[in-house]
């Protein structure tokens, strides 16, 4: 009887140990984070034939998990033919909730995908290419191409190729990076790329501005406001365009000012024309680069808010662009 009890006790202990082991394995499987990449085979000369695959991940705007194509970035072939797996947790890393990451897959020949956004909801998903549609203009060097990749199951409006304006003013990618939107991309283009881009395109500056802002879906009205704020002036013709931004009740006041100074409201350089030179001069005054006399101050305050700023310069640009 005692022997039987001992056997039962040992058996029960073994069952408990096995149960704990199974629970531990289950917990480990639950915490495991992997992502997959379907090697592109339908891109003609750009199809991949990889003997090695690497996965480069970084928190967007932060540091990468590991050095480029290091052992920590190496992938293994998955069970599905042509698919590679990267075991994030197996390499000692973790995708955290609330953080946006970017990933690039590359092979031993130097072929690589374009920056692709993802977060913890994409763990377990597969990146793939859409044939020739995936071959895009490289953002930093338009003479080259990049390869866009897309998640099979994630929200394509949030997770996928990063949206950027290229060096030729074209939009590539579908997803805005954290903190970015169409207006911030356009402002960055105006400040950091416009001058260089003009050296490589056959468009005039105004045509390029319309092209870039249109690609981003920004209205011409708003684009001009952003241009003024960035210190970019358009090159409209010097044709005089009579205009009065005031209401009917204020019209008589404006006419009195015109009679007194014999100049159109906004014509701060007093050359008898309302043009881009006036908008530029107002910008310079707002930046404290030049000074105005009292007559010029009266002419510059187009919206009669007792301030001379970008709003007044923007109004002139809109008039010249025939938006108003």
VONU-432384 format. One line per 10 residues: their letters; for each residue x, y, z of C-alpha. Coordinates in Angstrom, 2 decimals, decimal comma, always signed. Layout:
N
a	X:Y:Z ~ ...;
//
This chain:
324
xxxxxxxxxx	+0,00:+0,00:+0,00 ~ +2,81:+2,35:+0,92 ~ +4,59:+1,46:-2,30 ~ +1,45:+2,28:-4,27 ~ +1,15:+5,66:-2,55 ~ +4,79:+6,44:-3,38 ~ +4,23:+5,54:-7,02 ~ +1,13:+7,75:-7,17 ~ +3,01:+10,61:-5,52 ~ +5,90:+10,31:-7,99;
xxxxxxxxxx	+3,47:+10,13:-10,91 ~ +1,61:+13,20:-9,68 ~ +4,87:+15,09:-9,31 ~ +5,89:+14,18:-12,86 ~ +2,53:+15,35:-14,16 ~ +2,93:+18,67:-12,37 ~ +6,48:+19,15:-13,71 ~ +5,36:+18,32:-17,26 ~ +2,40:+20,70:-16,93 ~ +4,67:+23,52:-15,76;
xxxxxxxxxx	+7,01:+22,83:-18,67 ~ +4,15:+22,97:-21,17 ~ +2,91:+26,22:-19,62 ~ +6,40:+27,70:-19,82 ~ +6,72:+26,75:-23,49 ~ +3,26:+28,16:-24,21 ~ +4,16:+31,42:-22,51 ~ +7,40:+31,61:-24,49 ~ +5,53:+31,02:-27,77 ~ +3,06:+33,77:-26,86;
xxxxxxxxxx	+5,87:+36,27:-26,27 ~ +7,74:+35,33:-29,43 ~ +7,87:+38,10:-32,05 ~ +8,65:+37,33:-35,68 ~ +8,09:+39,04:-39,02 ~ +8,35:+37,56:-42,52 ~ +9,54:+38,71:-45,92 ~ +8,41:+37,19:-49,21 ~ +11,34:+37,41:-51,56 ~ +10,37:+39,26:-54,81;
xxxxxxxxxx	+10,44:+36,96:-57,80 ~ +8,24:+38,87:-60,26 ~ +10,33:+41,97:-60,90 ~ +12,33:+40,97:-63,96 ~ +15,93:+42,11:-63,55 ~ +15,14:+43,23:-60,01 ~ +13,97:+39,82:-58,85 ~ +15,94:+38,48:-55,90 ~ +17,87:+35,23:-55,65 ~ +19,06:+35,26:-52,07;
xxxxxxxxxx	+21,34:+32,92:-50,23 ~ +21,34:+35,24:-47,21 ~ +18,74:+37,68:-45,91 ~ +19,02:+40,42:-43,31 ~ +16,43:+42,44:-41,40 ~ +17,31:+45,97:-40,28 ~ +14,88:+47,45:-37,71 ~ +14,88:+50,76:-35,89 ~ +12,45:+52,79:-33,80 ~ +11,51:+55,54:-36,25;
xxxxxxxxxx	+13,57:+58,58:-35,39 ~ +15,75:+56,49:-33,06 ~ +18,55:+53,94:-33,07 ~ +18,59:+50,66:-34,98 ~ +18,45:+47,32:-33,20 ~ +21,74:+46,10:-34,67 ~ +24,51:+46,96:-37,13 ~ +23,71:+46,67:-40,85 ~ +23,80:+43,05:-42,08 ~ +25,37:+41,86:-38,84;
xxxxxxxxxx	+24,74:+38,40:-37,36 ~ +22,01:+39,93:-35,20 ~ +20,13:+40,85:-38,39 ~ +20,36:+37,49:-40,13 ~ +17,12:+35,77:-41,16 ~ +16,28:+32,10:-41,67 ~ +14,18:+30,49:-44,36 ~ +10,58:+29,88:-43,35 ~ +8,60:+26,75:-44,15 ~ +6,91:+28,50:-47,10;
xxxxxxxxxx	+9,07:+28,56:-50,23 ~ +10,62:+31,96:-50,95 ~ +9,72:+33,35:-47,51 ~ +12,27:+34,41:-44,90 ~ +11,66:+34,76:-41,16 ~ +13,25:+37,18:-38,72 ~ +12,94:+36,18:-35,06 ~ +12,98:+39,51:-33,24 ~ +12,85:+38,18:-29,70 ~ +15,19:+35,33:-30,62;
xxxxxxxxxx	+17,82:+37,96:-31,43 ~ +17,33:+39,61:-28,05 ~ +15,11:+42,51:-29,15 ~ +11,45:+43,42:-28,61 ~ +8,78:+45,46:-30,37 ~ +7,09:+47,68:-27,79 ~ +3,52:+48,90:-27,76 ~ +2,99:+52,54:-28,71 ~ +6,22:+52,77:-30,72 ~ +6,43:+53,06:-34,52;
xxxxxxxxxx	+9,29:+51,20:-36,17 ~ +10,74:+50,95:-39,67 ~ +12,26:+47,92:-41,35 ~ +14,48:+47,19:-44,36 ~ +15,13:+43,70:-45,71 ~ +18,33:+43,22:-47,71 ~ +20,24:+40,32:-49,25 ~ +23,86:+39,38:-49,92 ~ +23,87:+41,17:-53,29 ~ +22,99:+44,57:-51,84;
xxxxxxxxxx	+19,35:+44,52:-52,97 ~ +17,10:+46,06:-50,34 ~ +13,58:+47,26:-49,67 ~ +12,58:+50,86:-49,00 ~ +11,83:+52,06:-45,44 ~ +8,60:+50,39:-44,28 ~ +6,67:+51,48:-41,18 ~ +5,19:+49,03:-38,68 ~ +4,32:+48,56:-35,03 ~ +3,44:+45,72:-32,67;
xxxxxxxxxx	+0,20:+45,00:-34,55 ~ +2,28:+43,93:-37,57 ~ +4,19:+41,25:-35,65 ~ +3,59:+37,90:-37,35 ~ +2,74:+39,59:-40,67 ~ +4,55:+39,25:-44,01 ~ +6,09:+41,94:-46,20 ~ +5,80:+41,48:-49,95 ~ +6,30:+43,44:-53,18 ~ +3,62:+44,29:-55,74;
xxxxxxxxxx	+5,51:+43,64:-58,94 ~ +6,55:+46,65:-61,01 ~ +4,32:+48,87:-58,88 ~ +6,87:+48,43:-56,09 ~ +9,71:+49,97:-58,11 ~ +9,71:+53,63:-57,05 ~ +11,92:+56,68:-57,39 ~ +14,59:+56,76:-54,68 ~ +13,77:+59,78:-52,46 ~ +17,34:+61,02:-51,93;
xxxxxxxxxx	+18,62:+60,29:-55,45 ~ +16,04:+60,36:-58,22 ~ +18,47:+58,80:-60,69 ~ +18,08:+55,55:-58,76 ~ +15,11:+53,38:-57,82 ~ +13,92:+51,89:-54,54 ~ +11,78:+48,83:-53,83 ~ +8,63:+49,41:-51,80 ~ +7,24:+46,57:-49,67 ~ +3,78:+46,20:-48,17;
xxxxxxxxxx	+2,27:+44,27:-45,26 ~ -0,22:+41,60:-46,27 ~ -2,64:+42,13:-43,38 ~ -1,87:+45,47:-41,69 ~ -3,71:+48,77:-42,17 ~ -2,11:+50,07:-45,38 ~ -2,89:+53,69:-44,49 ~ -0,65:+53,51:-41,42 ~ +1,86:+50,73:-42,04 ~ +3,86:+50,52:-45,25;
xxxxxxxxxx	+6,35:+52,58:-47,31 ~ +7,17:+55,94:-45,76 ~ +5,72:+58,90:-47,66 ~ +8,32:+61,41:-48,83 ~ +8,94:+64,07:-51,47 ~ +11,79:+63,06:-53,74 ~ +14,60:+65,27:-54,96 ~ +12,48:+65,96:-58,08 ~ +9,39:+66,97:-56,11 ~ +7,51:+63,69:-56,61;
xxxxxxxxxx	+5,67:+61,83:-53,86 ~ +6,63:+58,24:-53,06 ~ +5,29:+56,00:-50,31 ~ +1,85:+55,86:-48,74 ~ +2,31:+56,32:-44,99 ~ +3,29:+59,44:-43,09 ~ +6,03:+58,99:-40,52 ~ +5,18:+59,83:-36,89 ~ +4,65:+63,57:-36,52 ~ +4,67:+64,19:-40,27;
xxxxxxxxxx	+1,88:+65,31:-42,59 ~ +1,54:+66,80:-46,07 ~ +2,23:+70,35:-44,90 ~ +5,36:+69,45:-42,92 ~ +6,73:+67,53:-45,93 ~ +6,07:+70,51:-48,18 ~ +7,69:+72,94:-45,76 ~ +10,75:+70,69:-45,51 ~ +10,90:+70,61:-49,31 ~ +10,72:+74,41:-49,51;
xxxxxxxxxx	+13,44:+74,92:-46,92 ~ +15,84:+72,09:-47,70 ~ +15,28:+70,83:-51,27 ~ +13,75:+73,50:-53,50 ~ +16,97:+75,25:-54,52 ~ +18,72:+71,99:-55,40 ~ +15,70:+70,51:-57,18 ~ +15,46:+73,51:-59,50 ~ +18,88:+72,56:-60,88 ~ +17,59:+69,17:-62,07;
xxxxxxxxxx	+14,11:+69,84:-63,43 ~ +12,94:+71,64:-66,56 ~ +10,09:+73,32:-64,67 ~ +10,10:+76,93:-63,53 ~ +10,02:+77,54:-59,80 ~ +6,29:+78,27:-59,86 ~ +5,59:+75,12:-61,87 ~ +7,66:+73,06:-59,44 ~ +5,85:+74,54:-56,45 ~ +2,50:+73,70:-58,01;
xxxxxxxxxx	+3,70:+70,20:-58,88 ~ +5,07:+69,38:-55,42 ~ +2,14:+70,82:-53,47 ~ -0,33:+69,17:-55,86 ~ +1,37:+65,80:-55,39 ~ +0,81:+66,18:-51,65 ~ -2,81:+67,23:-52,09 ~ -2,28:+70,73:-50,71 ~ -4,52:+73,44:-52,13 ~ -2,87:+76,32:-53,95;
xxxxxxxxxx	-4,29:+78,70:-51,39 ~ -2,62:+76,86:-48,50 ~ +0,57:+76,18:-50,48 ~ +1,13:+79,91:-50,96 ~ +0,69:+80,51:-47,25 ~ +3,30:+77,84:-46,47 ~ +5,64:+79,33:-49,08 ~ +5,38:+82,77:-47,53 ~ +6,07:+81,35:-44,08 ~ +9,13:+79,55:-45,47;
xxxxxxxxxx	+10,40:+82,74:-47,13 ~ +9,80:+81,44:-50,67 ~ +8,42:+83,95:-53,16 ~ +6,79:+83,10:-56,45 ~ +7,76:+84,84:-59,68 ~ +4,41:+86,08:-60,93 ~ +4,35:+88,80:-63,59 ~ +4,52:+92,42:-62,57 ~ +1,10:+93,22:-64,02 ~ -0,84:+95,57:-61,83;
xxxxxxxxxx	-3,80:+93,84:-60,22 ~ -6,17:+96,29:-58,51 ~ -7,64:+94,83:-55,37 ~ -9,20:+95,89:-52,14 ~ -9,44:+93,27:-49,37 ~ -11,67:+95,42:-47,20 ~ -15,40:+95,11:-46,75 ~ -17,76:+97,65:-48,31 ~ -17,90:+99,55:-45,02 ~ -14,12:+99,94:-45,01;
xxxxxxxxxx	-13,83:+100,73:-48,71 ~ -14,18:+104,46:-48,20 ~ -11,33:+104,41:-45,65 ~ -9,10:+102,55:-48,08 ~ -9,98:+104,97:-50,87 ~ -9,04:+107,85:-48,58 ~ -5,68:+106,21:-47,94 ~ -5,16:+105,72:-51,67 ~ -6,02:+109,34:-52,36 ~ -3,61:+110,46:-49,67;
xxxxxxxxxx	-0,73:+108,27:-50,77 ~ -1,81:+107,83:-54,40 ~ -0,89:+104,13:-54,22 ~ -2,75:+100,81:-54,18 ~ -3,07:+99,10:-50,82 ~ -0,16:+96,66:-50,62 ~ +2,03:+98,64:-53,04 ~ +4,67:+99,20:-50,36 ~ +7,50:+99,95:-52,80 ~ +5,24:+102,62:-54,36;
xxxxxxxxxx	+6,02:+101,78:-57,97 ~ +2,38:+101,86:-59,01 ~ +2,13:+98,07:-59,29 ~ +0,96:+95,38:-56,91 ~ +3,30:+92,46:-57,43 ~ +5,65:+89,92:-55,85 ~ +8,14:+92,65:-55,00 ~ +5,64:+94,07:-52,54 ~ +5,01:+90,69:-50,92 ~ +8,76:+90,16:-50,57;
xxxxxxxxxx	+9,25:+93,59:-49,06 ~ +6,54:+92,94:-46,46 ~ +8,24:+89,66:-45,54 ~ +11,51:+91,50:-45,07 ~ +9,81:+94,10:-42,88 ~ +8,22:+91,37:-40,76 ~ +11,69:+89,80:-40,40 ~ +13,10:+93,21:-39,38 ~ +15,42:+93,30:-42,38 ~ +14,04:+96,60:-43,68;
xxxxxxxxxx	+12,07:+99,46:-42,19 ~ +8,97:+101,28:-43,47 ~ +7,95:+104,89:-43,20 ~ +4,44:+105,72:-42,01 ~ +3,00:+105,75:-45,52 ~ +4,43:+102,29:-46,25 ~ +3,12:+100,94:-42,94 ~ -0,37:+102,09:-43,86 ~ -0,12:+100,48:-47,30 ~ +1,34:+97,24:-45,88;
xxxxxxxxxx	-1,41:+96,59:-43,32 ~ -3,79:+95,21:-45,93 ~ -6,14:+93,38:-43,57 ~ -6,31:+96,36:-41,17 ~ -5,41:+94,34:-38,06 ~ -2,74:+96,88:-37,06 ~ -0,05:+94,30:-37,70 ~ +2,30:+93,85:-40,64 ~ +3,11:+90,18:-41,05 ~ +2,94:+87,13:-43,35;
xxxxxxxxxx	-0,84:+87,44:-43,57 ~ -0,44:+90,66:-45,53 ~ +2,26:+89,18:-47,76 ~ +0,16:+86,06:-48,30 ~ -2,80:+88,16:-49,37 ~ -0,73:+89,78:-52,10 ~ +0,50:+86,39:-53,32 ~ -3,07:+85,10:-53,46 ~ -4,16:+88,14:-55,47 ~ -1,32:+87,72:-57,93;
xxxx	-2,14:+83,99:-58,22 ~ -5,76:+85,01:-58,86 ~ -6,98:+82,90:-55,96 ~ -8,86:+85,91:-54,63;
//
